[in-house]
Amino acid sequence: MKHKLDKTALFLSAIVFVVFLVVFILSFSSKRAKLLERLVNPKALIPIEIDEKYGYMNSNGKIVISPKYSKASSWVGDFALVAVKKDYSEKIRIIDKNEKVYFSVDYLSDVLAVPEYKIWVIEGKLYDSKLKLISDESDEVTYLRDGFLKYRNEKTKLTGLMNYKGKKTYSYKFTDKNESVDFSVSATSSKNRYKYCIATNNKKTALINCNTGKIIYNYSKDIISSLDNNVFLINREKSNKNNQIVVVDNDKEIYKTYNTNNEIIYYNNIVVSENKDNYKKTYYNLKNKKTSESLFAGESLSRFESEEFDQYRVFSIGADDGVLKNDKVIIPAKYSQIYPLDTKIYEYLKQVKNKEYVFAKKDDKYYLINLKNKKVIKEFNTDRLTTYEESFFVTYKDNLTDETIIYNLLSNKTFKVNEDVDFDIDLNYFLIEDKKDYIYYNVNMKEIYRQER
């Protein structure tokens, strides 16, 4: 009987664990979706201009902040930048939707919003998404890229790297006020755990793990430069004959070559070496230590194609492109080119709408494909399609009618643009400028506001 109770208890514990795991995953997904809605919110307030003054309306055309500012930005999370003109000067303010002023600065260059990491850099200080100070008062910070910042503290005589949470990951003690260390964050695949920074100090360079501060190559007069995803060129001080191209991952030098005339690409345990003279490629598998002339079935990997998006990457067979997921063919190589969406728009559609879109071109047509179910969502009768950074809209010229058409990725609706008008595309609205009016349309192609020119 005791044995049966133990098994029953174990079974119930397993059920509880699975339920907890599902709830945790759903909770995480919900939080991720809310974050993405803050970054690319299709319902974000829209700036409008009336009598040379700027305010905001909602996505239904209702004015919620009356026009009173000389300038107005798009919203970043819960905040926006506005300018207030007084006499002959202008003040830049950070406001919320209730027009509460959080900061007032003299120059627009004093403010940087980095929405993908939910941070602001204001007058050399680091703030979180709620504009709470998260760097030390005496730190002077400068944003680099990929969530990393350089800091310098004249009181402690320390300079180094800081992550977007305000944690100092690497510090260097300087002895002279004129001494400085510059940092550049190298290109790194999203699949890799760590990012690497090249530090330069007094004509000496070092390679440092940005996340942990671990020094991979110590300061020396050898010049280190970033070539590609985790690929670095080391120019030796003493002899050019000893120059190397190295691949670094998990804090280790996992590949090196003295043939610096070859182009090296690193992706998912594969090192691709391309001869710049004859364009011949070889593939070195770091797992089995084998070299081949193709990955499989004649696949070719170019620089552009090695850039993965999400879990996918583009591959080529001859002149045709397809899409792989974990080395499994999702879309066969039958398109002349594959175009991933803007990163934030792709992530939003994936997390909030459960869609994983990509554009594919074949002959004189474009196709919008959902990689999740491999279905073609929309066929575009055009050989010219334009996407926009951080926008749910795309535009194209129809091959048959020669009409300019605006298409929305959220609503899957289209809008035909008249020949004699101009238009402007933004995140969640577009503006038509005809001879008489400025006309605003939302993602559903619905007119929400009209203003005389």
N, C-alpha and C positions, 0 to 999 in steps of 0.2 A: 504493500500500500504506500509506504514511504517513497519507494522508487517511482511510483506513478505520480505522486504529488510533486516530486522533484521535476519530472518530465513536464507535468502540466505547468508548473511555475516557470520553467525554462521557456516553454512555448508561449506563455502569456507575456513573459519579459521580452521575447523576440517581437511579438505583436506590438507591444508598447514602444519598443525601439524603432520599429518600422514606421509607426504612426508619428512618433516624434521627428524622425528623419524627413518624412513627407511634409509635416508642418513647417519644419525648419527650412526646407528647400522652397516651399511656397512663400514663406515669410521673406526669405532672401530675395526671391524673384520679385516679390511685391516691392521691396525696398529698392531693388535695382531699377525696376520700372518707374518708381516715383522719382528717383534720382534722374533718370533719363528724361522724364517729363519736365524736370526743372532745366535741363540742358537744352532740349529742343522741343519746347512746349508748343503744340499746335494751337493752343488757346492763349498764347502770350499776348500781352497788350501791344497794340500797334501804334507807332508814332504818327501823328498827323500835324499838318501845318495849316493854320488859319491866320490870315493877316500878318504873316511873317513871325508868328509865334507858334511854339510847338507844345503839344499835349499828347494824350493817349486815349485811344478807344479800344473796346474789347472786340472780339472776333465776330460779334454781331452788329458792330457799327455804333454802339452806344459810347458816347464820350464819358470817360470815368475820371480823367485828369484834364481839367480845362487848359487850353493853350495859353501859356504864360512865359514859357522859357525860350531863350534865343537858340538853343540846340537841345536835341533829345536823342538818346541812343536806344538801341533795342534792349530788352530786358535780359539780365543775367541772373537766373534764379529769382530771388525776391527783390532785386535791386536794379536800378537804372541810373545812368549818368545824364544829368541835365546841366545846362549852362544858364547862368543868370547874369544879364548885362547890367552894369551899374556905372553910370557916367561913361568913361572911356575904357573901362576894364571889364573883364568877364571872370566870374567865379564858376568853377566846376563843382557840382554837388552830387553826392550819392544819396538817392532817395528811395523810399519804399513806396508801396502802392497807396499808402495814406499820406504821402508827400512829407513824411518825417525825414529830416536831413541828418545823415549819419556822419558825413565828412564834407568838408569844403576845402578845395585846393585851388591853387593858382593856375596850374597847367594840366592839360589832359594827359601829358606824358608822365605825370606823377601817379597815374592810376593804371593798373593792369588787372583785368579779370581773366582767370584761367578756369572756365566752368567745368572742364572735364575732370579737374582735381578739386573742385569746390573751394578754390582759394582766390584771394585778392592780394595784390601787392600794392600798397598805398604809401607813397612817400618813403619807400625803402623799408617798410614793415610788412610782415606776413599776417594775414587775417584769414579766418575760416569763412564758410559760406554764410554765417550769421554776423560777419564783420567783428568777430571776437579776435583780439590779438593773440597769436600763438607763437610768435618769435619773441626773443628777449628784447626789452626796451632799448638796450644799447647795441643790438645787432643792426647792421645795415645789410639788407638782402637784395639780391638781383635774381630775377627768374631766368633760368637757363632753358630747359625743355624737359618734357616727359616727367613732370612732377618734381624736378630737382632745382634747387636754388643755390647760389653762392652767398655765403655770409661773411661779414668782416666785423670784428669787434675791437675797437681801439683801446678799450679798457683792459680786456683780457689778453690782447695781442694775439688773438687767434683768428684765422680765416679758414674757410673750408666749404664743405657741402652740407646742405640741409634738405630733407625731404619735405613733401607737401604737408606733412603733419607737424612740421616744426622741429623734428628730431634731427640733431646734428649727427651725420653719419661719418664724416671725416674732418679732422682738424689739423691745421698746420700752424706752428708757432712762428711768428715773424718777429724779427729783432729791430727792424728799421721801419719807420712809418712809410717810407717810399717803396718798401718791399711788397710785392704782390704775387699772388698765385692766380692764374686764370684757368678756368675749367671749360671743357667742351664735352657734352654728353654724346657718345657715339650712337650710331644707328644699331638697334637691337631688335631681333624678332620678338613678337609678342609671346611666342612659345617659350622663350628663354627666361629663366628665373631671374637673372641678374642683368643690370645695365652697367656699362663701363664708361668711365670718364678719363679723358686725357688731361692731366694737370701740367701746366707750364710755369716754371719758376726760374728766372734768371738764366734763360736759354737752356734749361734742363727740362726734360719731360718725364712723366711717370704715367703708368696705367693703373687706375684705381677702380675697385668695385664701388659704384655709386651707392649701392644699398647698404653695404657693411663697412666701407672704408678700408677694406683690405687692399694692400698694395700688391699688384700682380707683377709689374716691372717697376723697380725703384728708380728714383731720379737719377738721370745720367744725361750726358750730352748726345746720346743717341736720340734721334728725332722720331717720335711716334705719331702716326697719323691714321685716321680712320678711313677705310676704303668702302666697307659695306657692313652688313649685319654680322657683328662680332669678328670682322676681318680687319687686321691692322698691318700697316707697313712700318717696318723699323729700319730707318736709315742709320747705319752704323757710323760713328764719328771717325773711326780709324781707317776703315776701308769700305768702299762701295761694294767690293766683291762679297762682303759678308752681309749685305742687306737681305732682309727676310720679309716674307709675308706670313703672318701667323693668324691662326684662328683660336680664339679664347672662349671657353664656355665652362661654367661651374668652377671658375677661378683657376682653370688649368689651360695650359697651352696644348690643345688637342691636335693641332696640325701645323706644320711649317714647311716652307719651301724657299729655296734660294733663287728660284726662277721668278724674278719680279716682273718679267715681261708678260706673264700670264695673268689673266683676270680671274680672281678667285671669288666664288659665291658660296656661302654656307647656309644650309637649310636642313633642319630636322635630321641631323647626323649624316648628311651628305655634303661632301665638298666637291664643288664643280670647278674645274680648271679649264679655262678657255684660252687657246693660243691666239694672240692678237694678230698674228700674221695670216694664218690659214683658217681661223675661227673653229678649229677642231676642238671638241670638248671631251673631257674625260671625267668620270664620276667615281669618287672615292668614298666607299661606305665605311664610316668609322666603327660600325658595330662588328662587321665581319672582316674588316681590313682588306677588302677586295676592291680592285679598280676595274671599271668597265667603260664601254663607249656609249652606253645608254642605261637608263634606269629600268625601263621595261618597254617592250614593243616599240622601240624607236623613239621613245619620249625625248624631247629636247627641253632644256631648262634655260631660259634667258634671264637677264637681270630683272626685267619687269615682271616676268612670270614667277620669279622666286619670292616675290612679295606676297605673303599669304594674307588673307582676310578671314577673321574668325577662325574656324577649324579648316577652312578651305584654302586651296591654292590652285592657280591656273597652270595647266600643262599644255604642251604642244606636241603634235605629231605632224611632221612636215610643216606646212603653213597653216594648219588648223589648230584651234584652241579648244580645250575642254576644262572641266573642273574636277579636282580630286578632293576627297575627304578622308584623311588618314590612309592615303595611298589607294583608296577605292574610288573607281570612276563614278562620279555623280552625274556629270554632263559629258557625253562623249565628245571627242575632238572633231567637231564638224562646223565650228564657227570661225570666222576670220579673226575675231577678237572678242575677249571677255572684258567687261568693264565693271569692277566693283563699285558700289555706291559710296557716297561720302560716309565716313566712319560713323559719325554721330547719328545720321539718318538711318543707316543700316542697323545700328544697335537699337535705336528706338523702335523701328519696325519689328525687329526680332523680339525684343523683350516685352513690348506693349501690345503689338498686334500679332505676334507669333508668325511673322513672315521673314524669310531670308532671301532678299531680292538681289539679283545681279542682272546687268544688261549684257546681251550677246548680239553680235553683228554677223549677218550672213548675207552675201550679195548686196542688194540695195535695201535691206530691211534690218531693223533692230527688234529685239525681243526682250521683254521683261519676264524673267524666269524666277519662280519661287524654288530655291534649292531644297526646301524642306520636303516638297512633294514632286519636284522636277516638272511642274506644270508651267506652261507659258501663260502668263497673266494678261499680257497685252502685246499685240503685234503692231509695230510702227512702220508705216509705209514711207520710209525715209532713209537716206544715207547720211543725214546730218542731224544728230541729236545732241542737245546741249544740256548738261547737268550743272547744278549750282551748289557751291559750298554751303552746307548747313541749310538746305532748303528742301521742302517736300515737292517742289515743282521741277519739271523738265520741259524743254521746248524743242520743237522740231518743225521742219519744213516738209509738208506732204508732197511726195513725188508726183502724184496724179493731179492734185488741185492747185499746187504751189502755194497753199495757204500755210501761214504760221499758226501752229497749234500749241497751246499750253496744256500740259497733262499733270495731274496731281497723284502722287504715290499713295496718299491716304484714302482719298475718296474714289480713285480710279476714274475721275471725271475729266472731260476735256473742254477747252474753251478756244474758239476760233478768233484770231486777232485780225481786225480789219487792216487793210493795206496802209491806210493813211494815218495810223496811230503809232505812238511809241509805247513801250511797256517797261516796267521795272519789276524784277523778281526778288522776293524776300523769303524768310523762313516759312511763314504761315499766311502770307497774302501776296497779291501782286497788284500793281498799279497801272492802269491804262490812262494814257495821256492823249486825249483827242483834241480837236481844235477849240472846244469850249470848256471841257471839264477834266478834272482828275477823278478817276473812278476806282474805288478800292473793291477787290474781290477776295473772299476767303477760300479755304481749301475745298469747299463744296461748290466753287465757281459761282457763288451767290454775291450779287452786288450788296455791299454793306455801307458804303458811304460815297457821296458825290459832292464835289466841291468845284466851284467855278474857278477857272484859271485866272 
